[in-house]
């Protein structure tokens, strides 16, 4: 049995046979720990706050109960799922839609930014039973009067810690305050941040607490390494590791949008099928990139931390932290993209030379102990000297040697030592010329002392008029 799962079957929870059939078609028969602990409280309609590592099956832990509790006769939004990113919204909709293929009367819909409002309004007119949305676009529809949350039965915050950390706390409060007061509220999170606990304290009623420890059997099997390399060496290291491990899919995480584009371009120059995924892209472009990566058309996806959450992509062999994340929690969510569904994953973090002590402190805070990866740095291009270059250097040395054949005077004077290359004869000629010039030089005539005195004492008045270049004086 796969160590990702417990010995509890989904059939133990009296789930629809159609859902059991859809799960078996995916090769799923047993529950994970978070599903085992969350399914029953969710089916009973109780509030719940569940903390579990990324990749442990939280989507089915709340998605199956929402489908089970939906009233097929009622034509209105009955359950709302909030997610922080567009990619996660689309992923949740795809996973839950796969469970509802043979269930009549239950429809799903999703709304998020970057898509046409007109198209989303048309979908909302079909009255989906379950709505998946990002907070910003949901509020836009609420203010336009397209969505009413007065009658919803359940509201789920998926990736709640990430959602609140991204600055959606005011939007979440706005939605919760304008929804049914008697609704079921479920918070699913990877970490229990202060903001998550505040939301739970204000809006939940006696919630059931579910916690799956990070060191539990549900933790993905990921081998963590670190590698000391500067910026120019990291692309070479990625190339060598991909070649060595024969990885088919890899994720490279950076901290800035510009870095994502630059890194993707460098990897393409190496011959890899690589694309960037960052926030400035249009939704159509993002969807195309994700579709190509899932299908295998792309080998490497370079993304920022926006892409770290909500990407449930199967068979990711390698995760590279090209830049160490600025937030400690993002490290867990980054490497959580690999090692899923019982597969063994690999994560490699790059650190700059001289940053070993800071990285050790980083690991101590996360309580991780990655191994140092022994990577042999390739010689730089300038370190290779070809035969042609050697001959060129020798030719230049021979050409320059003719200027070095002159020897200094055997008994140079002190000035000769100070000025190498000057001969004694040239210095003597120069001194004679200087002496001849000084002998023939006429002394400068001085003005009589009485002319330096003021006009009162000399008896002359200076006239500001020149004639023939000389100043005229007049007695008075």
C-alpha positions as CSV (number, residue, x, y, z in Angstrom):
1,X,0.0,0.0,0.0
2,X,1.2,3.5,-0.9
3,X,2.5,5.2,2.2
4,X,0.5,8.3,1.3
5,X,-2.7,6.6,2.3
6,X,-4.2,5.0,5.4
7,X,-6.1,1.8,5.7
8,X,-9.4,3.6,5.7
9,X,-11.5,3.3,2.5
10,X,-13.8,6.0,1.1
11,X,-16.6,3.4,1.2
12,X,-16.6,3.6,5.0
13,X,-18.2,7.1,4.8
14,X,-21.3,6.0,2.8
15,X,-20.2,8.1,-0.2
16,X,-22.2,8.0,-3.5
17,X,-21.3,5.0,-5.6
18,X,-20.7,7.3,-8.5
19,X,-18.0,9.1,-6.5
20,X,-16.4,5.8,-5.5
21,X,-16.3,4.7,-9.1
22,X,-14.7,8.0,-10.2
23,X,-12.1,7.6,-7.4
24,X,-11.2,4.1,-8.4
25,X,-10.9,5.2,-12.0
26,X,-8.1,7.5,-10.7
27,X,-6.5,4.6,-8.8
28,X,-7.6,6.0,-5.4
29,X,-9.3,3.6,-2.9
30,X,-7.9,4.6,0.5
31,X,-8.0,7.9,2.3
32,X,-5.1,10.1,3.4
33,X,-4.9,11.2,7.0
34,X,-6.4,14.6,6.4
35,X,-9.2,13.0,4.5
36,X,-9.8,10.4,7.2
37,X,-10.1,13.1,9.9
38,X,-12.0,15.7,7.9
39,X,-14.6,13.8,5.9
40,X,-17.0,13.0,8.8
41,X,-17.1,16.5,10.3
42,X,-17.6,18.0,6.9
43,X,-20.4,15.6,6.1
44,X,-22.0,16.6,9.4
45,X,-21.9,20.3,8.4
46,X,-19.6,21.3,11.3
47,X,-17.0,24.0,11.1
48,X,-13.5,22.7,10.7
49,X,-9.9,24.1,10.7
50,X,-7.5,21.6,9.1
51,X,-3.7,22.0,9.0
52,X,-1.9,19.6,6.7
53,X,1.2,19.7,4.4
54,X,0.8,20.5,0.8
55,X,0.0,17.5,-1.4
56,X,-1.9,15.4,1.1
57,X,-5.3,15.5,-0.6
58,X,-7.1,18.4,1.0
59,X,-9.2,19.1,-2.1
60,X,-11.1,15.8,-1.8
61,X,-11.3,16.2,2.0
62,X,-13.7,19.1,1.5
63,X,-14.8,18.6,-2.1
64,X,-16.5,15.2,-1.6
65,X,-18.7,16.4,1.4
66,X,-19.7,19.5,-0.6
67,X,-21.0,17.2,-3.4
68,X,-22.7,14.9,-1.0
69,X,-24.5,17.7,0.9
70,X,-25.7,19.5,-2.3
71,X,-29.4,19.6,-2.9
72,X,-30.0,18.4,-6.5
73,X,-33.5,20.0,-6.6
74,X,-32.3,23.5,-5.5
75,X,-31.2,25.8,-8.3
76,X,-28.9,28.2,-6.4
77,X,-25.3,28.5,-5.2
78,X,-25.1,26.2,-2.2
79,X,-21.3,26.0,-1.6
80,X,-18.5,28.5,-2.2
81,X,-14.8,27.7,-2.4
82,X,-12.3,30.6,-2.2
83,X,-8.8,30.1,-3.5
84,X,-5.9,32.6,-3.8
85,X,-4.9,32.1,-7.4
86,X,-6.5,31.5,-10.8
87,X,-4.5,28.3,-11.3
88,X,-5.7,26.8,-8.0
89,X,-9.3,27.7,-8.9
90,X,-9.1,26.0,-12.2
91,X,-7.4,23.0,-10.6
92,X,-10.1,22.6,-8.0
93,X,-12.8,22.8,-10.6
94,X,-11.2,20.1,-12.7
95,X,-10.7,17.7,-9.8
96,X,-14.3,18.1,-8.5
97,X,-15.8,17.9,-12.0
98,X,-14.1,14.6,-12.4
99,X,-16.1,13.3,-9.4
100,X,-19.4,14.6,-10.7
101,X,-19.3,13.1,-14.2
102,X,-22.0,10.5,-13.5
103,X,-24.0,12.6,-10.9
104,X,-27.0,14.4,-12.3
105,X,-28.2,17.7,-11.0
106,X,-24.9,19.0,-9.6
107,X,-23.0,21.6,-11.6
108,X,-19.8,23.5,-10.9
109,X,-18.6,26.9,-12.1
110,X,-15.5,29.1,-11.5
111,X,-14.8,32.8,-11.7
112,X,-11.5,34.5,-11.5
113,X,-9.7,37.6,-12.8
114,X,-8.4,37.8,-16.3
115,X,-11.5,36.4,-18.0
116,X,-14.4,38.1,-19.6
117,X,-17.1,39.2,-17.2
118,X,-19.8,38.5,-19.8
119,X,-18.8,34.9,-20.1
120,X,-18.8,34.4,-16.4
121,X,-22.2,36.1,-16.1
122,X,-23.6,33.6,-18.6
123,X,-22.2,30.7,-16.6
124,X,-23.7,32.1,-13.4
125,X,-27.2,32.1,-15.0
126,X,-27.1,28.3,-15.0
127,X,-27.1,28.4,-11.1
128,X,-24.2,26.2,-10.3
129,X,-24.4,24.2,-7.0
130,X,-20.7,24.8,-6.2
131,X,-18.9,27.9,-7.1
132,X,-15.1,28.2,-7.0
133,X,-13.7,31.8,-7.1
134,X,-10.9,34.1,-6.3
135,X,-11.8,36.8,-3.7
136,X,-11.4,39.9,-5.9
137,X,-13.5,38.7,-8.9
138,X,-16.2,37.4,-6.5
139,X,-16.6,40.8,-4.8
140,X,-16.8,42.4,-8.3
141,X,-19.8,40.1,-9.2
142,X,-21.3,40.7,-5.7
143,X,-21.2,44.5,-6.1
144,X,-22.8,44.2,-9.6
145,X,-25.6,42.1,-8.2
146,X,-24.8,38.9,-10.0
147,X,-24.1,36.8,-6.9
148,X,-26.0,36.5,-3.6
149,X,-24.5,34.6,-0.7
150,X,-27.5,34.8,1.6
151,X,-28.5,31.1,1.1
152,X,-25.2,29.3,0.8
153,X,-24.7,26.3,3.2
154,X,-20.9,25.9,3.2
155,X,-17.9,28.2,2.6
156,X,-14.4,26.8,2.2
157,X,-11.1,28.7,2.3
158,X,-8.5,26.6,0.6
159,X,-4.9,27.6,1.1
160,X,-6.2,30.0,3.7
161,X,-2.7,31.0,5.0
162,X,-1.5,31.9,1.5
163,X,-4.7,33.8,0.7
164,X,-4.4,36.0,3.8
165,X,-0.7,36.4,3.4
166,X,-1.2,37.7,-0.2
167,X,-3.3,40.6,1.2
168,X,-6.8,39.2,0.7
169,X,-7.8,39.5,4.4
170,X,-10.1,42.5,3.9
171,X,-11.7,40.8,0.9
172,X,-12.2,37.6,2.9
173,X,-13.8,39.6,5.8
174,X,-16.1,41.4,3.3
175,X,-17.3,38.1,1.8
176,X,-17.8,36.4,5.2
177,X,-19.8,39.3,6.6
178,X,-22.1,39.3,3.6
179,X,-22.8,35.6,3.5
180,X,-25.2,33.4,5.4
181,X,-24.5,33.6,9.2
182,X,-25.5,30.0,9.7
183,X,-23.2,28.6,7.1
184,X,-20.6,25.9,7.6
185,X,-17.1,27.5,7.5
186,X,-14.0,25.3,6.7
187,X,-10.5,26.5,6.7
188,X,-7.8,24.3,5.0
189,X,-4.3,25.5,5.4
190,X,-0.7,24.4,5.3
191,X,0.3,26.5,8.3
192,X,-1.6,28.1,11.1
193,X,-0.7,31.7,10.8
194,X,-1.9,34.5,13.0
195,X,-4.3,35.7,10.4
196,X,-5.9,32.3,10.0
197,X,-6.4,32.0,13.7
198,X,-8.0,35.5,13.8
199,X,-10.5,34.5,11.1
200,X,-11.3,31.3,12.9
201,X,-11.8,33.1,16.2
202,X,-14.2,35.7,14.7
203,X,-16.2,33.6,12.2
204,X,-16.2,29.9,13.3
205,X,-18.3,28.2,15.9
206,X,-16.7,25.4,17.9
207,X,-14.6,24.2,15.0
208,X,-13.2,20.7,14.8
209,X,-9.4,20.9,14.7
210,X,-7.6,18.6,12.4
211,X,-3.8,18.5,12.3
212,X,-1.4,16.4,10.3
213,X,2.1,16.7,11.4
214,X,4.8,17.5,8.9
215,X,6.7,14.4,10.0
216,X,3.7,12.2,9.6
217,X,3.5,9.4,7.1
218,X,1.6,11.7,4.7
219,X,4.6,13.9,4.3
220,X,5.8,13.6,0.6
221,X,9.0,11.7,0.1
222,X,11.4,14.5,-1.0
223,X,15.2,14.4,-0.9
224,X,16.5,17.9,-0.3
225,X,19.9,19.1,-1.4
226,X,21.7,22.4,-1.6
227,X,24.4,23.5,-4.0
228,X,26.9,26.4,-3.7
229,X,26.9,28.3,-7.1
230,X,26.9,31.8,-8.3
231,X,24.5,33.2,-10.9
232,X,26.4,32.2,-14.0
233,X,27.0,28.7,-12.7
234,X,23.4,27.9,-11.8
235,X,22.2,27.3,-15.3
236,X,25.1,24.9,-15.9
237,X,24.3,23.1,-12.7
238,X,20.6,22.8,-13.7
239,X,21.7,21.4,-17.1
240,X,24.0,18.8,-15.4
241,X,21.4,17.7,-12.8
242,X,18.7,17.3,-15.5
243,X,21.1,15.3,-17.6
244,X,22.2,13.1,-14.6
245,X,18.7,12.4,-13.2
246,X,17.1,12.2,-16.7
247,X,14.2,14.3,-15.3
248,X,11.3,14.8,-17.6
249,X,9.6,17.7,-15.7
250,X,11.2,20.4,-13.6
251,X,10.1,23.5,-11.7
252,X,12.5,26.4,-11.2
253,X,11.4,29.0,-8.7
254,X,12.7,32.6,-8.6
255,X,11.8,35.7,-6.5
256,X,11.2,38.3,-9.2
257,X,9.1,38.4,-12.4
258,X,12.1,39.7,-14.5
259,X,14.2,36.8,-13.2
260,X,11.6,34.3,-14.4
261,X,11.8,35.6,-18.0
262,X,15.6,35.8,-18.0
263,X,16.1,32.4,-16.5
264,X,13.6,30.8,-18.9
265,X,15.4,32.4,-21.9
266,X,18.8,31.1,-20.7
267,X,17.4,27.6,-20.4
268,X,16.0,27.8,-23.9
269,X,19.4,28.8,-25.1
270,X,20.7,25.6,-23.6
271,X,18.2,23.7,-25.7
272,X,15.4,23.1,-23.2
273,X,11.7,23.6,-23.7
274,X,11.2,26.2,-21.0
275,X,8.7,29.0,-20.3
276,X,8.1,31.5,-17.5
277,X,4.9,31.8,-15.4
278,X,4.5,35.1,-13.7
279,X,1.8,37.6,-12.7
280,X,2.2,40.0,-15.7
281,X,1.0,37.3,-18.2
282,X,-2.5,37.4,-19.6
283,X,-4.8,34.6,-18.5
284,X,-4.8,33.0,-22.0
285,X,-1.0,32.9,-21.9
286,X,-1.0,31.4,-18.4
287,X,-3.5,28.7,-19.4
288,X,-1.5,27.8,-22.5
289,X,1.8,27.5,-20.5
290,X,0.2,25.4,-17.8
291,X,-1.5,23.2,-20.4
292,X,1.8,22.6,-22.2
293,X,3.6,21.8,-19.0
294,X,1.0,19.3,-17.9
295,X,0.9,17.6,-21.3
296,X,4.7,17.4,-21.4
297,X,5.2,19.8,-24.2
298,X,7.3,21.9,-21.8
299,X,10.1,20.3,-19.8
300,X,10.9,23.2,-17.5
301,X,8.5,25.8,-15.9
302,X,10.1,28.9,-14.3
303,X,7.8,30.7,-11.9
304,X,7.6,33.0,-9.0
305,X,6.0,32.2,-5.6
306,X,2.5,33.0,-7.1
307,X,2.9,29.7,-9.0
308,X,4.1,27.8,-5.9
309,X,0.7,27.4,-4.4
310,X,-2.1,25.5,-6.1
311,X,-0.1,23.8,-8.8
312,X,-1.1,20.1,-8.6
313,X,1.0,18.8,-11.5
314,X,1.8,15.1,-11.6
315,X,5.2,13.6,-12.1
316,X,7.4,16.7,-11.3
317,X,10.8,15.1,-10.9
318,X,12.9,18.1,-9.8
319,X,12.3,21.4,-8.0
320,X,15.0,24.1,-8.1
321,X,15.1,27.0,-5.8
322,X,17.1,29.3,-8.1
323,X,16.6,32.0,-5.5
324,X,16.0,31.1,-1.9
325,X,12.4,32.3,-0.9
326,X,12.1,35.4,1.1
327,X,9.4,33.8,3.2
328,X,10.2,30.6,5.1
329,X,6.8,29.1,4.5
330,X,7.2,29.5,0.7
331,X,10.1,26.9,0.9
332,X,7.7,24.2,2.0
333,X,5.1,25.1,-0.7
334,X,7.8,25.2,-3.4
335,X,9.3,21.8,-2.8
336,X,5.8,20.4,-2.2
337,X,5.3,20.4,-6.0
338,X,7.4,17.3,-6.2
339,X,7.1,13.9,-4.5
340,X,3.3,13.7,-4.9
341,X,1.1,10.6,-5.1
342,X,3.7,8.4,-3.5
343,X,6.5,9.3,-6.0
344,X,10.0,10.2,-4.8
345,X,10.9,13.8,-5.4
346,X,14.1,15.9,-5.4
347,X,14.5,19.5,-4.4
348,X,17.8,21.5,-4.9
349,X,18.4,25.0,-3.5
350,X,21.1,27.2,-4.8
351,X,23.1,29.4,-2.4
352,X,25.8,32.0,-3.2
353,X,29.4,31.4,-2.2
354,X,30.0,32.6,1.3
355,X,26.3,32.3,2.3
356,X,26.6,28.9,4.0
357,X,26.1,30.3,7.5
358,X,22.9,32.2,6.6
359,X,21.6,29.1,4.9
360,X,22.3,27.0,8.0
361,X,20.2,29.5,10.0
362,X,17.5,29.3,7.3
363,X,17.5,25.5,7.6
364,X,17.5,25.6,11.4
365,X,14.3,27.7,11.4
366,X,12.6,25.3,9.1
367,X,13.9,22.3,10.9
368,X,15.3,20.7,7.7
369,X,18.7,19.2,7.0
370,X,19.4,19.2,3.3
371,X,22.5,17.5,2.1
372,X,25.3,19.3,0.2
373,X,25.3,18.2,-3.4
374,X,28.8,17.6,-4.7
375,X,28.9,19.3,-8.1
376,X,32.1,19.7,-10.1
377,X,32.2,23.2,-11.6
378,X,33.0,23.2,-15.3
379,X,36.0,25.2,-16.4
380,X,35.2,28.6,-17.8
381,X,35.8,29.4,-21.4
382,X,38.7,31.7,-20.7
383,X,40.4,28.8,-18.8
384,X,40.8,26.8,-22.1
385,X,43.8,27.9,-24.2
386,X,43.8,26.5,-27.6
387,X,46.9,25.9,-29.8
388,X,46.1,28.9,-31.9
389,X,45.9,31.2,-28.9
390,X,49.2,29.9,-27.6
391,X,50.9,30.8,-31.0
392,X,49.3,34.2,-31.0
393,X,50.6,35.0,-27.5
394,X,54.1,33.8,-28.5
395,X,54.0,36.0,-31.7
396,X,53.1,39.1,-29.6
397,X,55.9,38.4,-27.2
398,X,58.5,38.1,-30.0
399,X,57.3,41.3,-31.6
400,X,57.5,43.2,-28.3
401,X,61.0,41.8,-27.4
402,X,62.8,44.2,-29.9
403,X,61.8,47.1,-27.7
404,X,63.4,45.5,-24.7
405,X,66.9,45.0,-26.2
406,X,68.2,48.4,-25.2
407,X,70.5,48.2,-22.1
408,X,70.9,51.0,-19.6
409,X,74.2,53.0,-19.3
410,X,76.8,51.0,-17.3
411,X,77.5,54.0,-14.9
412,X,74.2,55.9,-14.9
413,X,73.8,59.0,-12.7
414,X,71.2,59.3,-10.0
415,X,68.9,61.1,-12.5
416,X,69.4,58.2,-15.0
417,X,68.2,55.8,-12.4
418,X,65.2,57.9,-11.8
419,X,64.5,58.1,-15.6
420,X,65.3,54.8,-17.3
421,X,65.7,55.0,-21.1
422,X,67.5,58.4,-21.1
423,X,71.2,58.4,-22.1
424,X,73.9,60.7,-20.5
425,X,74.6,62.4,-23.9
426,X,71.0,63.5,-24.3
427,X,70.9,64.9,-20.8
428,X,74.2,66.8,-21.4
429,X,72.8,68.3,-24.6
430,X,69.7,69.4,-22.8
431,X,71.6,71.0,-19.9
432,X,73.8,73.0,-22.4
433,X,70.7,74.2,-24.2
434,X,69.2,75.3,-20.9
435,X,72.5,77.1,-19.9
436,X,72.7,78.9,-23.3
437,X,69.1,80.1,-22.9
438,X,69.7,81.4,-19.4
439,X,72.9,83.3,-20.5
440,X,71.2,85.1,-23.4
441,X,68.1,85.9,-21.6
442,X,67.6,89.6,-20.9
443,X,66.6,90.6,-17.4
444,X,63.1,92.0,-17.1
445,X,63.1,95.8,-16.7
446,X,61.7,97.1,-13.5
447,X,59.5,100.1,-13.0
448,X,61.1,102.9,-11.1
449,X,60.2,103.0,-7.5
450,X,58.6,106.4,-7.8
451,X,56.1,105.0,-10.3
452,X,54.9,102.5,-7.7
453,X,53.8,105.3,-5.4
454,X,50.4,106.9,-5.4
455,X,49.6,109.9,-7.6
456,X,49.6,112.2,-4.5
457,X,53.3,111.5,-3.7
458,X,54.6,111.3,-7.3
459,X,52.9,114.5,-8.6
460,X,51.4,112.7,-11.6
461,X,47.8,111.9,-12.6
462,X,47.2,108.8,-14.5
463,X,45.1,109.3,-17.6
464,X,42.9,106.4,-18.7
465,X,43.9,106.8,-22.3
466,X,46.5,104.9,-24.3
467,X,48.5,106.1,-27.2
468,X,50.9,103.8,-29.0
469,X,50.4,101.2,-26.4
470,X,51.8,103.4,-23.6
471,X,50.0,105.0,-20.6
472,X,50.2,108.8,-20.6
473,X,50.8,110.8,-17.4
474,X,50.2,114.5,-17.0
475,X,51.6,116.9,-14.4
476,X,49.3,119.0,-12.4
